[in-house]
């Protein structure tokens, strides 16, 4: 009896997280709005973007020029569509998901959704099209305050295998990263939610970060600090020239 109860609970969760909408051939037009990036605020310079989105069959890509912030997309009706805008083609994206239940004609991308969209956008496009993103996002945000702390391997595996449940949502604690040698000044994070690195005496950090890639911009020096943190808390860093 216990095994049956557990199985039913998993199936109930799965039915909540996946939609069962039919696939229609008709499309609708949705306006995608990319907000201002934190680095644009501090540097006064505009960034270009690579826009990626799903259509139930593939992931499409489009170059967005520096002066563009609005893109009109034709998307299929009856499917969930993932959209991500990557600053300079590689940085952490702004994102959003457009579900069959979303009747809005304009979608504003966000960094929080961008983190989750970036995790999911390259999953099997048929599976992506069935995800009830609103409920999945709600469950994740109840589980963790910072989506970057979500362990993506279990989540992606279970989504791909159709076994999505509460046990798919595992949280990894952030690590203490640093200190590291940097030129003095303010190093602005690419994430709006993260504080800047204020460096004096040519040493920065430490900072608390989950696994992933993190970038900080020094506007005066036009240099970017790139931090890469692995799943064991090991990290390395390098500097590169800021070019937009």
N, C-alpha and C positions, 0 to 999 in steps of 0.2 A: 504493500500500500504506500509506503514512504517513497519508493522509487517512482511510482505512478504520479504521486503528488508533485514531486520535483520536476518530472518531465512535463507535466501540464503547466507548471509555473514558467518553465523556459519557453514553451510554445506560446503562452500568453504574452510574454515579453516580446517575443519575436513578432507576433502579430501586431503589436503596437508600434514596433520600430520599422516595419516594412509595409509599404502601401501595396495595394493590389489593383491599381488603376489600369484599365486597358490602354494599349498603345494606339494613339490616334496619329494619322498622317498630317493632320492640320497643325499649323504653327500659329504663334502669336508673337508680337513684337514687345520686348521689354527694354526699357531704358536703364542702362547700368551707369551708376555715378561713382567715380573714384574720388575719395576725399583727399585732402591735403596731407602729405606725409610729414612726420616730425622733422625730417631733415630739410624739407622745403621751408618749413617755418623758421629754422635757425640759420639756414644758408641764404635764403632769398632766391634760390635757384630751383627750377622745375626739373622733375625727373621724368624720364620716359618709362613705359611699362610694357610688359608682355601680358596680354589678356588670354587666359585659357578657359575654355568652358566645354561641358559635356553636352551631347545631344542624343544619348541613348545608344549610339553606335561607336563613337570615337571621342577623343579629346581634340578640340580645335584650338588654334592659336592665332593671335592677331597682334601686330605691333601697334602700340598707342603712342603717338607723338607727345612731346613735352607739353604742348599747348592744348592737348585734348584731355578732357576729364569725363566726357559723356560718350558712351557707345551704345548704339541701338542694336540689339541682337534678336534674330528670329529663332525662337525656341519651340520645341515640340510641346503640344498640349497633352496632358495626362501622364507626364513623367517629371521626376525631380531632376533639375538641371543645376550643376555645380559651376560656379564662376569664381575665378581667382585672378587678381591683377598683381603681377610681380614687379616691384620697382627695380629698374635697371636690369630686368630680365632674370634675376636670381635671388633677390632679397625676399624676406618673409612677406607673403602677400596679404593684401586686403581680399576679403572673400564674402560670398553669400551663396545660399541655396534657394532656388525658386521651386516650390512644390506645386503639385496640382491644386492644392487648396489655397494657394496664394494668388489673389486676384489683382494685386498691385501692378501698375504699369511702369513703376520706377523703383529700382532697388539700389540702396546705398550700401556699398561694401564696407566691411569693418575688419580690423586686425584680429579680433577674437575669432570671428568666423573664419578668417583667412587661415589661422593655424589648423583648424579642424578640416577645412576644405582641402588644404595642402596635403593632409594625411590621406584623404579619401579619394582624391580626384583621379588617381591612376588605377583604382580598383576596376574590375570588370564593369564596363559601361552599362550592361544590362542590369547588374546588381545595383549600381549607383542610381539608375532610373527608378528603382522601386523603394528607395530609402525614404522613410518618413523623417526628414531631416529635423523638423521642428521638435519632434518628441525626442529624437536622439540627442540633439543639442541640449534640450532641457534636462535630460537625465544626466548628461555629462557635467553640466554646470552645477547640479546639485551635489555631484560627487567630488568636484574639484574646483577651486577658485581660479586657478590658472590652467587653461587647457594645455599649455605646453608641458605640464607635469603628467599628462595622460600617457600611459604606456601604449604605444601604437601597434606593437607587434600582435598582441592578443586581440585587440580591436579589429585590425585588418584581417587577421586569419579567420575570426569568427564571422565577420560580415561576409567574406568571400565564401565561407562554407555554409552560410545560412544558419548559423548557430548563435546568433546574437542574444546575449542575456546580461544580467547584472554583473556576472563574473567576468564579462568581457572588458569591463571598465576598471582598470587597475591604475593606481596612482603611484608615481615615483617621487620620492622626496628630492628637493633641490640640493645641490652640492655647494660647498664653499670653494669659490674659484679665485685664484690669485694669491698674493699680489703680483703685479707685473710692471716692468719698467716702461714708462711712457713719458712723453714730453709734457710739461706742465700746461694746464688749461682745462677746459670743459670738453668732455667727450660725450656727445649726445647719442643715446640709444636709438636704434631704429624702431623700438617698441614704445608706443606712447605711455604704456603703463609702467615702464621701467625708469628709475631715476638715472640722471646723468652721472658719469664718472668725473669727479672733481679731483684733478691730479695736482699735487704739490710735491716738491722734493723729488720729482721724477719717478714717483711710484704711485700706481693706481690699484684700487681694490683693497681687500677682497670683496667679491660680490656673491650673492646666492643665486644660482642659476640651475635649471634642469638640464638634461642632456639636449643637445641641439647646436645650432650655429647662431651666434649673436654678433652684432656689428655695432660699433660706436664711431661717430664722426667727430673729428676735431676740425672745426670750420677754419680756424686761423691757419693751421698747418696743412689743411686740405688732405688729411690722412684718415684712413679708416682702420680701426682695430678690429680684426676678425677673431673671435673666440670660438673654438670648437670643443664641446664637452661630450665625452662618450658616456655610455650607460653605467660605467663604473666610477664616474666622477673624475676620470683623468681628463686633462685638457691641454691644448696647445694653442698658441696664438701667433698671428703674423700681422704685419702692417702693409697696406697698399695705398696707392694714390687715389684720392677721390676724383672721379670723373663722371659727369652726368650728361 
